[in-house]
């Protein structure tokens, strides 16, 4: 119930920010607005904002700005098309800006990361006297806060042709150090380098199957490894799904076995649960800005790949659900940022959306006022999207 309330209020928040972007541009160009609607359906609240009537409605799925009749005439006559372009793009831009701000805020309050605590040591790691429950602190003088930083530090040393690294670690609150001999050549992937050294982390992302088109998988199965590597992050799972064929190690009750899966032909529904100890990583101002920028780019890239794959019919949607356990402030901020970027998708693809109106405005077909051209623009818009996505999806 709390999550549903959070989702309901979050949708209102996203629509308000989106419409606020439109509103700011209209104020800059001094365009006369008759009314702003936040949501659709029964009005819950009415008030005036900078002299403009605002109505907050029951269902927060979309918003609308109604111009005065004189402004509509200007748009019809083509006198203010450049202002219309700016106003349409302002809504989408505001969602990108808000996502960036939320990611930056999450970086300032501290990002929850997995502590580099060893679950099991073997091979080179065991030879270096590393044991279970040891927490890695430094590698060659560089502080490490999570397993990704551990992998980066080791890979950097290998690139520099370093034969061994000095490792500082905590064991029962005592700070110890050891020398870890590195393999001569290794993979740059984070899961692979740890496996070659003989380190198994104490945390794990457990993938609980809730539905599957693969008959060998059953509801309740737990996926622990993909292609022989432990699932160490959600990103690792998403990247694995891009392959034509993957081998999943599945646990069911007391037994476990390997099952082949073809991601492009089979949909699997999973719940991702975290098992392990988390730590807080804080980012300085400039590093936080870089983190926020990269998160916006990476999240937008993932969403783009999902949309392209769906429209091009080159792959099926993979349903994923993440259960974080305890909701933290950084998780909520990042969730809102991701929702901002997701909110952009319908504002580009759906009929009468900003993207649709933007294309029709460029073509000067006056879609909003010419009923005969509306269906034509709809088919043309979807044809362009499908054609582009098919080309990109097959490339």
N, C-alpha and C positions, 0 to 999 in steps of 0.2 A: 504493500500500500504506500509506504514511504517513497519507494522508487517511482511509482506511478505519479505521485504528487510532484516529485522532483522533475520527472519528464514533462509533465504538464506545464509547470512554471518555467522550465527551461525553454520550451517551445515558444511561450509568450516572450521570453527574453530575447530569443533569436529573431522573432518577427519584429519586435520593437526596434532592435538595432538595425535590422535591414531597412525598415521604413524610415528610421531616423537618417540613414544615409541619403535616401531619396529627398527627405524633407530639408536637410541642410543645403543640398544643391539648389532646390527650388527657392530657398530663401536667398541664396547668393545671387541667383538670376532674377530675383524679385518676381517670381511667377505666382500668380494668384491661385490659392488652393481653397476649395470649398469645404472639404472634409477629409480626414484620415481615419481609415478603419484598421484596427488591430485585431485580426482574426475574422471569422465569419460566424453567422448565426445570431442568436439572441444577444442584444447589447447588455453587458454587465455594468458598464461604467461610461459616463459621458462627462467630458470636461473640455476646457479651452487651453490650448498650448500656443503661446505667442500669437494669440488672436485667431487661431485655427481650431475648428471643432474636431475633437478626437473621440472616437467611439471604440471602447475595448469590448470585444464580443466573445462569445462562449467558447468557440473552437479555434485554437491558435495554429491554424494550418497555413494561412496566408494573410497578407495585408493588401490595402488598396489606398491609393491617393486619388481623390476626385478633384479635377480642376474646375474652375469656373467656366461658364459657357464662352466667355471672351478668349480665354487661354486655349480652349479646344479649337476655336476657329483659327487661331494663330498656327497651331500645329497642323491643322488640315490644309491651310494655305501654304504650308512649307516655310514659314518665316522664322521658325525657331527650332529647326531640326537639330542643330548642333547642341542646343540646350537639352533637347530630348535625349540625345545620345549620352550626354554627361549624367543626366538624371537616372537613366536606366543602368548605367555602369556603376553608379554610386552605391546602389544597394548591394551588388556583388562585392564591390571593393570594401564596403564596411564590414562584411562578414570575414574577408581575409584579414583586415586590420584587427578586428576583435580577436580572431584566432591567434594572431601574432602576440597581442597583448596578454592573452590568457596563458599561452605557453611561456612567455617571459615571466609572468607572475608566478607560475608554478616553479620556474627555475630559481626564483628569489626565495620562496618559502622552503625550498629543498625538494629534490626529486627522490622518490623512494627507489633505491637500487638494491640488488641482491648482494649481501655481504660475501666476500670470497672466502667462505669457510669450506674446508676440504671434507668431503663425505667419505672418500676412500682413496688411498694412495697406493700405487704400484709402479713397477718399472723404475724409470729414472727418478720419479718423485720419492719412491720408497727408499731408493739408494741414497737420496739426499736427507734421509731421516725425517721426512714429512709424514705426518700421521693424520688420522681422522680427527675432525674438530679443530684442527689448526686453522687459524685465521691469518691469511696473507696480509701483510701491512705495507711492505716496500719491496720493489724489485730494482736492483741496481740504483738505489737511492731515490727512486720515483715512487711516490705514494700511490697505492691502488685501492679503489673503493668498491669495485665490482669486478666480475669475471671478464667483462669486455676490456677493461683497463689492464687486467693481468695478461690477457692474450695479446693486446697491443704492445705491451712492454716486452714480452718474450719475442714476438715477431720482429720488433725493432732491433733487438739484440742479435737475432739471427741474420737480419739484413746487414748489420754492421760486422758480420763474421766473428761475433763473440762466441767463444766455446762454452762459457758458463756464466751464470748470473748469481749475484749475491741476493739472497732472499731473507727478509726479516718477517717473522711471524709470531703470533701470540699463541701460547699453549698454557692453559690454566692461569691466565693473567700474567704470565712471565714472557718478556720479550726475548726471543731467541733469533739466531741467524744461522744460515746454512748456505752451501754452495750447490746450485742445481746445474748439472751438466745438460747442455742442450743437444737435441738431435742435429745431425749435419744438414738435413733438408726436411722441410715440413710444409704442411698446407697452411695457407693464410687464414683459413676459416677458424673462428673462435672455438667451436666444438672440437674440431680436428686437432688443433695444437694441444689442447688439454688432454685429449685421448692419447696422443703420441707420447706425451711426457709421463702419463700415468696418473693424472689427477681427475677424480670424479667429484663434482661439486655436491654440496650437501643439500642444495635446493633443486627443485624440479617442477616443471610445468606439466601437470597431469592432464591429458586430453581424455575426457570422459565422453564416449560415444553415446549420443542420444537418438540418432537416426542414421541410416546408411543405405545406399543402393548396392553396396557390395554385400553379397549374401553371406560371406565369411565373417563379416563383422556383426556383432549383436549389441543391442542397447545395454549399457553398463560396462562394456569393454574399456580398458585403460590403455592408451597408446603411450609408451614410454620412450621409444626410439624410432627415428626415421633414417633409413639407409645406414643403420649401424651407429648413428650418433644420437646422444640423448637430446631431448627437446629442451633447450636451454632458454628459449624466448619465443614470444608470439611471432616475432619477425622471422625466426628460423623456420617455424611451421608454415608461414605464408610463402616464404621463398621456396620451400620444398614442394608446394603445390604447383609450382610453375613447371616442374619436370613432367615428362611424358609418363614415367612409371616410377613409383616409390615403393620401398619395402618397409612396412610398419611392423614393429615388434609390439605385440598385443598381449596384455595380461588379462586373464579371465579366471577369477577364483584362484586356484592353486597352481595353475599352469600358465605357460606363456609360449607363443609361437610367432613366426614371421608370416605376414600376409601381404601379398602384392596388391597394389592399388593403382588405378589409372585416373589421376585427378581430373582430366578434361572430360571424361566420360561418366564419372561417378561423383555424386554429391554425398558428402558426409557432414552430418551435423554434430558438433562437439560443444562441450562445456569445458573451458580452460580454468583449472584450479591451480593455485600456487602453493607450493610446499617449501618452506625455507625461512631464513631470517633476512630481514631487510634493513637497509641502512639509509641514511639521508645524505644526499650529495648536494652541496650548495654551489651556485655559480656566481662569480663576480659579475659586475654590470656588463662589461663588453662581451664576456663569454656567454652570459645569459642571453644577450641579444642574438649572438651567433647561434646558440642552441634553439631559440624560438624560430629564427629564420629557417634553420635546417628542418625542424619539426614540421613547419608549414609545408615546405617543399616535399618532404618524404610522405607525409599524410596525404597531400594532394596527389602525389604520384600513385599511392596505393588505391585511392578512390578512383583515379583515372583508369587504372588497369582493370578494376572491377567493372566500371561502366562500359569500357571498350569491349571487354570480354563478354558482357551481357548483350550489348547491342549487336556485336558481330557474330554472336552464337558460336564463338570459338571455344568457349568454356562455360561451365555452369557456375552459378553463384555458390560459394562456400559459406554456409551459415556458421558464425562463430559467436560464442557468448563468453564473456570474461567475468569471472567472479573474483574480485580482489580481496575478499575476506573483510578486512576493516577499511572502510572508506576514509581516505586521508584527503587533506586539503589539496595537495598537488594532484591527486587522482581526479578529484572533482573538477579542478581547473582544466586539466588536460582533456577530460571527457567533454566539457563544455566547448573547448577549442575544436575538438574533432567534430562535434555536432554542428558548429559554425560552418565548417568546411563541407559537411554532408548537406547542410541546408542550401548550399550553392547549387547542388545538382538539380533539384526540381526547378530552380530559378533559371536554369539554362535549357532544360529539356522539355518541360511541360508546355502545353498550349497556353497562350496568353501570358507566358512567363516573360521575364526581362529579356532573355536571349531570343525568344521567338519574336517579341515586339521589336527588338533591336534589328534583327534581320529584315523584317517587313518594312521598318522605317528606312533602312538603307536602300531597299528596292523601291521605296516610295510608292508602295501599293495601297497605303492607307487602310491596313487591315482592320483597325478598330472601328472604322466608319463605313467600310464598303463590305456588305454582307456577302456579295458574290465572290470576293477575292479571299475570304477567310478560309474556306476549305482548301483552296488551291495552295495558300501559304502553308497550311498545316501539313499537307502532303509533301510539299517541296522541302520544308524544314526537316521532317523526319527522313526524307530520302537523302538529304545532305548528310545528316548525322549517321545514318545507317551505312552509307557508302564510305564515309571517312573511317568509321569504326571498323568496317570489314577490311579495308585496306591495311589499317594499322594492326588489326588483330591477326591478320594472316602474315604480316611481315616479320 
